[in-house]
Structures are given as C-alpha cells and as structure tokens.
C-alpha cells in the first residue's frame, strides 16, 4: 500500500504546481507525523489523549488527518497529554 502511494505521489510531484503546494505544506506534515508518532510510541489512543487533555477525540482526529490546523496552545496541550514537551525553533532560512 505504501509503495502504491509513494508511486502515485512521485507521479504527482512531476507537476510543478502540485510540487510547490506539497512543499509548502511540509511543516504541517512534519508536525502532524511527530504528533502521531509520539502518541503511538506512548501507546496512547485518541480516546485516552482526549481524556487527558479535554480536547475532543474528533478534533484530535481532524488534526491527525490534516483537516484542522491546531494552535500552538493546542499542540502544547497535546504534547503535555502524551507526556512530552513541545519545542518550537526558528532557524535561519
């Protein structure tokens, strides 16, 4: 399945407009994947994370599916609920 998706993505990335948009969303994809990885590594379900943070499970699901863009405050609450610390960093371009 992952190979089929990777093949599809590689084909789409040949389109300049698609590639530009895909690259523009890299930060969001990285944050979402880090959140999912941290939650799964900690063996915490969305339901448990919701109970720990007070953030509805539906909102956590939307964040993880990239259909909702969380605030930094929400990301901090999620990190706290997973037992992690949120770290943001600015780097030279």
Secondary structure as UniProt FT lines:
FT   HELIX           2..12
FT   TURN            13..14
FT   HELIX           16..24
FT   HELIX           26..41
FT   TURN            42..43
FT   HELIX           46..53
FT   HELIX           57..64
FT   TURN            65..66
FT   HELIX           72..82
//
